[in-house]
């Protein structure tokens, strides 16, 4: 099956209700470009009283990285692996300061690029833009984990 045939929400641990990525624009073994308009969705779980913090950009980027990792598995580039969780954020920049993502009428474009990865970790550079203007950028470290025992313990 081709990666394009998958429902994006089914590829994320959160499922459809928490999926912040609306569309994959392009992808290859090194990265992915996605688009979202979830900052306009009044039902989005990260909105509160018409406000979506710029910090939601980190979750958007993490989901794009998770989708990229899923793409590598689906297309046969890598073997199936345990899910990844966000381990660290480095070099985080918000050029416009702490803002409300709902104030931007355009689509947010999310770019993630795999810088380094192995069986236990992956490091992605990320950037988010709207109408060509930078919203956020940085690097994230994702850690592979088997979360099944944690879920079973609940």
Buried (B, 14 or more C-beta within 10 A) or exposed (E): EEBEEBEBBEBBEEEEEBBBBBEBEEBBEEBBBBBBBBBBBEEBEBBEEEBBBBEBBBBBBBBBBBBBBBBBBBBEEBEEBEBBEBBEBEEBEBEBEEBEBBEBEBBBBBBBBBBEBEEEBBBBBBBBBBEEEEBBBBBBBBBBBEEEEEEEEE
